[in-house]
């Protein structure tokens, strides 16, 4: 393929070529701003210092739109043979075999993924480079999924869930999804396997829903939710993923999933799509999760406290 019109971008010791940098990935219509592949690459290069710590060591599922939002979507797990050899890979077990995921450890890899029109990075909740391995997550995620585009309901649910997690002695880091809801991310020490973590998350969600039965539900089927906000814990399982902090979402206007402070969660001017490719780096520079403990927590004591609360 000809390199005519390609753009060379330096990233550390490597140079990554962005093919067709003027290709429109996010069409500008309906009041949404237009963004090109070059804009995507520039964003990921700028946000890399804040994004990479959330990606290193984690297998990724890549959400790609080679022809932009108007074209076909590809959810890519396996790493193509033509990807550069310097990109880190992780071969992981699946039913009937293995799959080799991309692991994004550096800015050059981020740029290559932008060149491949990868808009959204979906990360595993466990890491390849930790002692307990991929079957032991170091993140627990509660996905607050409202019945409609109602962020007031999300804000309300987040406060209730935060209160419960405080009772259990666990910190919770809020993050917009860039779509409609919020994720509350709990850092773990990696000692518990996915079965234990998912069971704990399920029991926490059940207790929260029992405390606020008219507003919250754990019903997986939409027809059973009755207009209530869904507390989704299904991502807490082997080979499941959650959108990474500071990843772009495949929606008009290029909204970005961004970490928040709890003061921002309370701000009525904030919603799930408040930040976009144009200004998410500004949010990243404020280090909204500065107050979240870097060291992950064990679930042993929180499980005992939860059992006492449930009676």
C-alpha positions as CSV (number, residue, x, y, z in Angstrom):
1,X,0.0,0.0,0.0
2,X,1.3,3.5,-0.9
3,X,2.3,5.8,2.0
4,X,1.1,8.8,0.0
5,X,-0.7,11.1,2.4
6,X,0.4,9.2,5.4
7,X,1.5,11.1,8.5
8,X,4.6,10.0,10.6
9,X,4.2,10.4,14.3
10,X,7.1,10.0,16.7
11,X,6.4,8.1,20.0
12,X,9.5,7.4,22.1
13,X,12.0,5.4,20.0
14,X,9.4,4.5,17.4
15,X,7.7,6.3,14.5
16,X,4.2,5.3,13.7
17,X,2.6,6.0,10.3
18,X,-1.0,7.2,10.3
19,X,-2.5,6.2,7.0
20,X,-5.3,8.4,5.5
21,X,-5.1,10.9,8.4
22,X,-7.9,13.0,6.9
23,X,-10.3,10.1,7.0
24,X,-13.5,11.2,8.8
25,X,-14.3,8.8,11.6
26,X,-16.9,11.0,13.4
27,X,-19.1,12.7,10.9
28,X,-20.2,16.3,11.8
29,X,-23.9,16.4,11.7
30,X,-26.8,17.1,14.0
31,X,-24.7,19.6,15.9
32,X,-21.9,17.1,16.5
33,X,-18.3,18.1,15.7
34,X,-16.4,16.3,12.9
35,X,-13.3,14.4,13.9
36,X,-10.7,12.6,11.7
37,X,-8.3,9.8,12.2
38,X,-5.6,12.4,12.7
39,X,-7.7,14.0,15.5
40,X,-8.0,10.5,17.1
41,X,-4.3,9.9,16.9
42,X,-3.5,13.3,18.4
43,X,-5.9,12.7,21.3
44,X,-4.5,9.3,22.1
45,X,-0.9,10.6,21.9
46,X,-1.8,13.5,24.3
47,X,-3.8,11.4,26.8
48,X,-1.3,8.5,26.8
49,X,0.4,9.5,30.1
50,X,-3.0,9.2,31.8
51,X,-4.5,6.3,29.9
52,X,-1.5,3.9,29.7
53,X,-1.5,3.2,33.5
54,X,-5.0,1.8,33.1
55,X,-4.0,-0.4,30.1
56,X,-0.6,-1.9,30.9
57,X,-0.6,-5.6,31.3
58,X,-4.3,-6.0,30.4
59,X,-5.6,-7.9,27.3
60,X,-7.8,-5.6,25.2
61,X,-10.9,-6.0,23.0
62,X,-10.7,-3.4,20.2
63,X,-13.8,-1.6,18.8
64,X,-12.9,-0.6,15.3
65,X,-14.6,1.4,12.6
66,X,-12.3,1.4,9.5
67,X,-14.9,3.5,7.6
68,X,-16.0,5.7,10.4
69,X,-19.2,5.6,12.5
70,X,-21.2,5.2,9.3
71,X,-19.4,2.0,8.4
72,X,-19.2,-1.5,9.8
73,X,-18.1,-2.1,13.4
74,X,-15.6,-4.7,14.2
75,X,-15.1,-6.1,17.7
76,X,-11.6,-7.5,17.5
77,X,-10.0,-9.8,20.1
78,X,-7.3,-11.7,18.1
79,X,-4.2,-9.8,17.1
80,X,-3.7,-9.8,13.3
81,X,-0.4,-11.2,12.0
82,X,0.3,-7.9,10.2
83,X,0.5,-5.9,13.5
84,X,4.0,-4.8,14.3
85,X,6.1,-7.3,16.2
86,X,6.9,-4.7,18.9
87,X,3.3,-4.6,20.1
88,X,2.9,-6.7,23.2
89,X,0.6,-9.7,22.9
90,X,-1.1,-11.9,25.5
91,X,-2.2,-15.5,24.5
92,X,-5.1,-16.4,26.8
93,X,-7.2,-19.5,27.2
94,X,-10.7,-19.7,25.8
95,X,-13.1,-22.5,25.3
96,X,-11.6,-24.8,22.7
97,X,-8.3,-23.0,22.3
98,X,-6.6,-19.7,22.8
99,X,-6.9,-16.1,21.6
100,X,-4.0,-13.6,21.3
101,X,-5.0,-10.2,22.5
102,X,-3.2,-6.9,22.1
103,X,-1.8,-5.4,25.3
104,X,-1.2,-1.7,25.1
105,X,2.0,-0.9,27.0
106,X,3.2,2.3,25.3
107,X,2.2,5.3,23.2
108,X,3.4,3.8,19.9
109,X,0.9,1.0,20.4
110,X,-1.9,3.5,21.1
111,X,-1.0,5.3,17.9
112,X,-1.0,2.1,15.8
113,X,-4.5,1.3,17.2
114,X,-5.6,4.8,16.2
115,X,-4.3,4.2,12.7
116,X,-6.4,1.0,12.7
117,X,-9.4,3.1,13.5
118,X,-9.8,1.6,16.9
119,X,-12.1,4.1,18.6
120,X,-12.8,2.3,21.9
121,X,-10.5,0.2,24.1
122,X,-12.2,-2.4,26.2
123,X,-9.9,-3.7,28.9
124,X,-9.8,-6.8,31.0
125,X,-10.2,-6.4,34.8
126,X,-7.1,-8.6,35.4
127,X,-3.5,-8.4,34.3
128,X,-0.9,-10.6,32.8
129,X,1.9,-9.1,34.8
130,X,0.6,-9.8,38.3
131,X,1.5,-12.7,40.6
132,X,-2.1,-14.1,40.7
133,X,-2.6,-13.9,36.9
134,X,-5.6,-13.4,34.7
135,X,-8.0,-15.3,36.8
136,X,-7.6,-12.9,39.7
137,X,-8.9,-9.3,38.9
138,X,-7.5,-6.2,40.5
139,X,-10.6,-4.2,39.6
140,X,-14.2,-4.6,40.4
141,X,-16.7,-2.6,38.3
142,X,-20.3,-1.6,39.1
143,X,-22.0,-0.4,35.9
144,X,-24.9,2.0,36.6
145,X,-27.2,1.7,33.6
146,X,-30.2,4.0,33.6
147,X,-33.4,3.1,31.8
148,X,-33.1,6.2,29.6
149,X,-30.8,9.1,29.1
150,X,-31.4,10.3,32.7
151,X,-28.2,11.2,34.5
152,X,-30.0,12.4,37.6
153,X,-31.0,8.8,38.2
154,X,-27.3,7.8,37.8
155,X,-26.1,10.5,40.2
156,X,-28.7,9.3,42.8
157,X,-27.7,5.6,42.4
158,X,-24.0,6.4,42.6
159,X,-24.5,8.2,45.9
160,X,-26.3,5.2,47.4
161,X,-23.8,2.7,46.2
162,X,-20.9,4.9,47.4
163,X,-22.6,5.0,50.9
164,X,-22.9,1.2,50.9
165,X,-19.3,0.7,49.8
166,X,-18.1,3.1,52.5
167,X,-19.9,0.9,55.1
168,X,-18.0,-2.0,53.7
169,X,-14.7,-0.2,53.9
170,X,-14.1,0.0,50.2
171,X,-13.2,3.0,48.0
172,X,-15.1,3.7,44.8
173,X,-13.7,5.6,41.9
174,X,-16.5,7.1,39.6
175,X,-16.1,7.3,35.8
176,X,-18.4,8.4,33.1
177,X,-19.0,5.8,30.4
178,X,-19.1,8.3,27.6
179,X,-22.5,6.8,26.8
180,X,-25.4,7.1,29.4
181,X,-24.1,5.9,32.8
182,X,-21.3,5.6,35.3
183,X,-18.9,3.0,36.3
184,X,-17.8,2.7,40.0
185,X,-14.4,1.1,40.0
186,X,-13.1,-0.6,43.2
187,X,-9.3,-1.4,43.3
188,X,-8.6,-4.9,44.5
189,X,-5.4,-6.6,45.7
190,X,-5.8,-9.5,43.2
191,X,-6.0,-12.3,45.8
192,X,-9.6,-13.3,45.0
193,X,-10.6,-15.0,41.8
194,X,-13.4,-13.9,39.5
195,X,-15.9,-16.3,41.0
196,X,-15.4,-14.7,44.4
197,X,-15.3,-11.1,43.1
198,X,-18.5,-11.5,41.0
199,X,-20.4,-13.2,43.9
200,X,-19.4,-10.3,46.2
201,X,-20.4,-7.7,43.6
202,X,-23.7,-9.4,43.0
203,X,-24.5,-9.5,46.8
204,X,-23.6,-5.8,47.1
205,X,-25.8,-4.9,44.2
206,X,-28.7,-7.0,45.7
207,X,-28.4,-5.2,49.0
208,X,-28.4,-1.8,47.3
209,X,-31.5,-2.7,45.3
210,X,-33.2,-4.0,48.4
211,X,-32.6,-0.7,50.2
212,X,-34.0,1.3,47.2
213,X,-36.4,-1.2,45.5
214,X,-38.4,1.5,43.7
215,X,-35.3,3.0,42.1
216,X,-32.7,0.2,41.6
217,X,-32.8,-3.3,40.2
218,X,-30.4,-6.2,39.5
219,X,-32.8,-7.7,36.9
220,X,-30.7,-8.6,33.8
221,X,-33.7,-8.6,31.4
222,X,-34.9,-5.1,30.4
223,X,-38.6,-6.2,30.6
224,X,-38.1,-7.0,34.3
225,X,-36.6,-3.7,35.3
226,X,-39.8,-1.6,35.5
227,X,-38.1,1.7,34.7
228,X,-35.5,1.3,37.4
229,X,-31.7,1.8,37.1
230,X,-29.9,-1.5,36.5
231,X,-26.9,-2.3,38.7
232,X,-24.9,-4.4,36.3
233,X,-22.1,-6.6,37.7
234,X,-21.8,-9.0,34.7
235,X,-18.4,-7.5,33.7
236,X,-16.7,-9.1,36.7
237,X,-15.9,-12.4,35.0
238,X,-13.0,-14.0,33.2
239,X,-12.5,-12.6,29.6
240,X,-15.2,-9.9,30.2
241,X,-14.2,-6.3,29.6
242,X,-15.0,-2.7,30.6
243,X,-14.3,0.5,28.8
244,X,-11.0,1.9,29.8
245,X,-10.6,5.4,31.5
246,X,-10.0,8.1,28.8
247,X,-11.1,5.9,25.9
248,X,-13.1,7.5,23.1
249,X,-16.7,6.1,22.6
250,X,-18.1,5.3,19.2
251,X,-20.9,7.9,19.3
252,X,-21.5,11.2,17.5
253,X,-19.2,14.0,18.9
254,X,-16.6,11.5,20.1
255,X,-17.5,11.5,23.8
256,X,-14.9,10.1,26.2
257,X,-15.1,7.9,29.3
258,X,-13.5,10.0,32.0
259,X,-12.7,9.5,35.7
260,X,-14.5,12.0,38.0
261,X,-14.2,13.4,41.5
262,X,-17.2,12.8,43.7
263,X,-17.8,16.6,43.6
264,X,-18.2,16.3,39.8
265,X,-20.6,13.5,40.2
266,X,-22.8,15.8,42.3
267,X,-22.5,18.6,39.8
268,X,-25.8,18.9,37.9
269,X,-23.9,20.2,34.9
270,X,-22.1,16.9,34.4
271,X,-23.4,14.0,32.5
272,X,-22.0,10.8,30.9
273,X,-21.1,12.6,27.7
274,X,-19.8,15.9,29.3
275,X,-16.2,15.4,28.0
276,X,-15.2,14.6,24.4
277,X,-12.1,14.1,22.3
278,X,-11.7,17.9,22.3
279,X,-11.3,18.4,26.1
280,X,-10.9,15.1,27.9
281,X,-7.1,15.7,28.3
282,X,-7.9,18.8,30.3
283,X,-9.9,16.6,32.7
284,X,-7.1,14.0,32.8
285,X,-4.6,16.6,33.9
286,X,-6.6,17.4,37.0
287,X,-6.0,13.8,38.3
288,X,-9.6,13.2,39.5
289,X,-8.7,9.9,41.1
290,X,-5.8,11.4,43.2
291,X,-7.7,10.5,46.3
292,X,-8.3,6.9,45.4
293,X,-5.9,4.5,47.2
294,X,-3.3,3.1,44.9
295,X,-3.1,-0.1,46.8
296,X,-5.9,-2.5,46.1
297,X,-8.1,-3.9,48.9
298,X,-8.8,-7.4,50.0
299,X,-12.5,-8.5,50.0
300,X,-12.1,-10.6,53.2
301,X,-13.3,-8.0,55.7
302,X,-15.8,-6.4,53.4
303,X,-17.4,-9.8,52.8
304,X,-17.8,-10.2,56.6
305,X,-19.3,-6.7,56.9
306,X,-21.6,-7.4,54.0
307,X,-22.8,-10.6,55.7
308,X,-23.6,-8.7,58.8
309,X,-25.5,-6.0,57.0
310,X,-27.6,-8.6,55.1
311,X,-28.4,-10.3,58.5
